[in-house]
Amino acid sequence: MSRATSVLYDAPGPLARRRERIGSVVGGLLVLALVGVGAWYAAGRGVFEADRWAVLWDPPKNQSALDVWRSLLVVGLGATLRAAAVAAPLALLLGLVLAVLRTTRLAPVRVAASVVIELFRGLPVLLMMFFALLAFGWSAFAAVIFGLTVYNMAVIAEIVRAGLAALPKGQSEAAAAIGLSRGQTLRLVLLPQALRTMAPSLVAQLVVLLKDSSLGFIVGYSELLKAIQNNAQYFGNASVVALFTVGAGIYLVVNISLSRLALRLQGRTRRTAAPAVDVTAPGPAPRGATTGH
């Protein structure tokens, strides 16, 4: 436990640890009970009958299981990942630019950036997709990219701005004292620290972006949810539970994998990167200087 943590919080004693263990056991039993009740209810409605899941290995209507899995994993998931792969870098880049513009000393630029951030942060993603589709006449793919980008860039801009605001003011003052310009201070001192601090929040927002891509099926984009819906309509209501369960599992695997990968890369970067230079820290004493009181 760090010194700061030990000052703010007392270490739990034997009684507190015993209560935590009891609470964990009771909470786990409650969760298991809820899962059991749900499974019992689902079994009573025939959810676990083999014919409800046969679409995954022996689909009807002269279709092969390979076709079903290909439509889900290659066509559907591929379209979802393609939209996220385009929208995520755009949202990160534009969000970073907006965050920098919002912290500038030029009042008109700062106000304009604030208006853009508040506007797109307050509008639903689906509304932006429909706007691009109907007003601009763009394709479904372009409409999905537009909606995901403009909403998430506004949220990312606020995340980065909060990270910059949380840094000690002495960082900027000391950077100015050693002759760094405003741009150099942001690029060399402030932004690297803010991005490292805000990395978990940025990763979480990118996971949200990936999940929001499922809204694309409403505007006609053939992503994973649309592929599930098409298969369910083709094979009938008996296949709905199996197809949507598989879809939920795919979303969970992808999102959890991305989160774990990002956190692992973040930890590796922290271990391998050189320690950040604190411009407010005192430098070494000049040669020949003496210390005294």
C-alpha positions in Angstrom: 0.0 0.0 0.0 1.4 3.4 -1.0 2.0 6.1 1.6 -0.8 8.3 0.1 -3.3 5.4 0.4 -2.3 4.6 3.9 -2.8 8.2 4.9 -6.3 8.4 3.3 -7.6 5.0 4.3 -6.9 2.7 7.3 -5.9 -0.8 6.6 -8.8 -3.2 7.3 -8.5 -5.1 10.6 -9.4 -8.8 11.2 -13.0 -8.0 11.9 -13.4 -5.9 8.7 -11.7 -8.6 6.6 -14.0 -11.2 8.1 -17.0 -9.1 7.2 -15.7 -8.6 3.7 -15.3 -12.4 3.2 -18.8 -13.0 4.6 -20.2 -10.4 2.3 -18.4 -11.9 -0.7 -19.8 -15.3 0.0 -23.3 -14.1 0.6 -23.2 -12.0 -2.6 -21.9 -14.9 -4.6 -24.6 -17.2 -3.3 -27.3 -14.6 -4.2 -25.8 -14.3 -7.8 -25.9 -18.1 -8.1 -29.4 -18.2 -6.9 -30.5 -15.7 -9.4 -28.8 -17.6 -12.2 -30.5 -20.8 -11.0 -33.9 -19.1 -11.0 -33.3 -17.7 -14.5 -32.1 -21.1 -15.8 -35.2 -22.8 -14.2 -37.5 -20.3 -15.9 -35.8 -20.7 -19.2 -36.0 -24.5 -19.0 -39.7 -24.3 -18.3 -40.1 -22.4 -21.6 -38.2 -24.9 -23.6 -35.1 -22.7 -24.1 -32.7 -25.6 -23.7 -34.4 -28.0 -26.0 -32.1 -29.3 -28.8 -34.2 -28.1 -31.7 -33.9 -24.5 -30.4 -30.1 -24.7 -30.8 -29.8 -26.9 -33.9 -29.4 -23.9 -36.1 -25.8 -23.7 -34.9 -24.8 -27.2 -36.1 -27.6 -28.5 -38.3 -29.7 -25.6 -39.6 -32.9 -26.3 -41.6 -33.8 -25.2 -45.2 -30.8 -27.0 -46.8 -28.3 -24.6 -45.2 -25.0 -25.6 -43.7 -23.7 -24.6 -40.3 -20.7 -23.2 -42.0 -22.9 -20.7 -43.8 -24.5 -19.6 -40.5 -21.2 -19.1 -38.7 -19.7 -17.4 -41.7 -22.6 -14.9 -41.8 -22.0 -14.1 -38.1 -18.2 -14.1 -37.8 -17.0 -13.1 -41.2 -19.8 -10.9 -42.6 -21.4 -9.5 -39.4 -18.4 -9.3 -37.0 -16.2 -8.2 -39.9 -18.5 -5.3 -40.7 -18.6 -4.3 -37.0 -14.8 -4.3 -36.6 -14.4 -2.4 -39.9 -16.6 0.4 -38.7 -14.9 0.6 -35.4 -11.5 0.5 -37.0 -12.3 3.5 -39.0 -14.3 5.5 -36.5 -12.0 5.0 -33.4 -8.8 6.7 -34.8 -10.9 9.5 -36.2 -12.7 10.0 -32.9 -9.3 10.0 -31.0 -7.7 12.4 -33.4 -10.6 14.9 -33.5 -11.2 14.6 -29.8 -7.5 15.4 -29.1 -7.7 18.4 -31.4 -10.9 19.7 -29.7 -9.4 19.2 -26.3 -6.4 21.3 -27.2 -8.6 24.0 -28.8 -10.8 24.2 -25.7 -7.8 24.9 -23.6 -6.4 27.7 -25.8 -6.1 31.3 -24.7 -8.0 32.5 -27.7 -11.5 33.1 -26.5 -13.3 32.7 -29.9 -11.5 29.4 -30.6 -12.2 28.2 -27.1 -15.9 29.0 -27.2 -16.3 27.4 -30.7 -14.6 24.2 -29.5 -16.9 24.2 -26.4 -20.0 24.6 -28.6 -18.9 21.7 -30.9 -18.2 19.4 -27.9 -21.5 20.2 -26.1 -23.5 19.9 -29.3 -22.3 16.5 -30.4 -22.1 15.1 -26.9 -25.8 16.0 -26.3 -27.1 14.4 -29.5 -27.8 10.6 -29.8 -25.5 8.5 -32.0 -28.5 7.1 -33.9 -29.8 10.6 -34.7 -26.4 11.5 -36.2 -26.4 8.3 -38.3 -29.9 9.2 -39.7 -28.8 12.8 -40.4 -25.8 11.6 -42.4 -27.9 9.0 -44.2 -30.9 11.3 -45.1 -29.5 14.8 -45.2 -26.2 14.1 -46.8 -27.3 11.1 -48.8 -24.3 9.0 -47.6 -24.1 5.3 -47.6 -25.0 3.3 -44.5 -21.3 2.6 -43.8 -20.4 6.3 -44.0 -23.5 7.2 -41.9 -22.3 4.8 -39.2 -18.8 6.2 -39.2 -20.1 9.8 -39.0 -22.4 9.0 -36.0 -19.7 7.1 -34.1 -17.0 9.6 -34.8 -18.8 12.9 -33.9 -20.3 11.6 -30.7 -17.2 9.8 -29.4 -14.8 12.7 -30.4 -16.9 15.0 -28.1 -16.7 12.5 -25.2 -13.0 11.9 -25.8 -12.3 15.6 -25.9 -13.9 16.0 -22.4 -11.8 13.1 -21.1 -8.6 14.6 -22.4 -9.5 18.1 -21.1 -10.2 16.7 -17.7 -6.8 15.0 -17.8 -5.1 18.2 -18.7 -7.0 20.1 -16.0 -6.0 17.6 -13.3 -2.3 18.2 -13.9 -0.5 20.5 -11.4 -0.3 24.1 -12.7 3.3 24.1 -11.8 4.0 21.9 -14.8 2.9 24.6 -17.3 4.6 27.4 -15.3 7.9 25.6 -15.1 7.8 24.7 -18.8 7.3 28.3 -19.6 10.1 29.3 -17.3 12.6 27.1 -19.2 11.5 28.6 -22.5 9.0 26.1 -23.9 6.2 27.6 -26.0 2.6 26.8 -25.5 2.6 24.1 -28.2 5.8 22.5 -26.9 4.4 22.5 -23.4 1.3 20.7 -24.5 3.2 18.2 -26.8 6.1 17.4 -24.5 4.9 17.9 -21.0 1.1 18.0 -20.5 -0.4 15.7 -23.1 1.8 12.6 -22.4 0.9 12.8 -18.7 -2.8 13.4 -19.3 -3.1 10.6 -21.8 -1.4 8.1 -19.5 -3.7 9.2 -16.7 -6.8 9.0 -18.8 -5.9 5.8 -20.6 -8.5 3.6 -18.8 -11.3 6.1 -19.6 -10.2 6.3 -23.2 -10.2 2.5 -23.5 -13.6 2.3 -21.9 -14.9 4.9 -24.4 -13.5 2.9 -27.4 -15.3 -0.2 -26.1 -18.5 1.9 -26.0 -17.8 3.0 -29.6 -17.5 -0.6 -30.7 -20.8 -1.5 -29.0 -22.6 1.5 -30.5 -21.8 0.2 -33.9 -24.7 -2.2 -33.4 -27.0 0.8 -34.0 -25.9 0.6 -37.6 -28.5 -2.2 -38.4 -31.2 0.5 -38.0 -29.8 2.5 -40.9 -29.2 -0.6 -43.0 -25.6 -1.4 -42.2 -25.0 -5.1 -42.3 -23.0 -5.5 -39.0 -23.2 -8.3 -36.5 -26.6 -7.5 -35.1 -28.1 -7.2 -38.6 -26.6 -10.6 -39.5 -28.2 -12.1 -36.4 -31.5 -10.5 -37.3 -31.3 -11.8 -40.9 -30.6 -15.3 -39.7 -33.4 -15.2 -37.2 -35.9 -14.1 -39.8 -34.7 -16.7 -42.3 -34.7 -19.7 -39.9 -37.7 -18.7 -37.8 -38.5 -18.0 -34.2 -37.1 -21.3 -33.0 -33.5 -20.1 -33.7 -33.8 -16.7 -32.0 -32.4 -17.7 -28.6 -29.4 -19.5 -30.0 -28.5 -16.8 -32.5 -28.8 -13.9 -30.1 -27.0 -15.9 -27.4 -24.1 -16.5 -29.8 -24.2 -12.8 -30.8 -24.0 -11.7 -27.1 -21.1 -14.1 -26.6 -19.2 -12.6 -29.6 -19.7 -9.1 -28.3 -18.5 -10.1 -24.8 -15.4 -11.9 -26.2 -14.4 -9.0 -28.5 -15.0 -6.2 -25.9 -13.3 -8.0 -23.0 -10.4 -9.0 -25.3 -9.9 -5.4 -26.4 -10.0 -4.1 -22.9 -7.5 -6.6 -21.7 -5.2 -6.0 -24.6 -5.3 -2.3 -24.1 -4.6 -2.6 -20.4 -1.7 -5.0 -21.1 -0.2 -2.6 -23.7 -0.6 0.3 -21.2 1.2 -1.6 -18.5 4.0 -2.6 -20.9 4.4 1.0 -22.0 4.7 2.1 -18.4 7.4 -0.5 -17.7 9.5 0.2 -20.9 9.1 3.9 -21.3 11.6 6.2 -19.7 10.4 8.0 -16.6 8.5 11.2 -17.3 10.6 14.3 -16.5 9.0 16.5 -13.9 9.8 20.0 -15.0 9.0 21.3 -11.5 11.6 19.1 -9.8 14.8 20.8 -8.8 17.8 19.9 -10.9 21.2 18.9 -9.7 23.2 21.5 -7.8 25.9 23.2 -10.0 29.4 21.9 -9.6 31.2 23.5 -6.8 28.1 24.8 -5.2 27.8 24.4 -1.5 24.7 23.7 0.5 24.0 25.5 3.7 21.3 26.8 5.9 
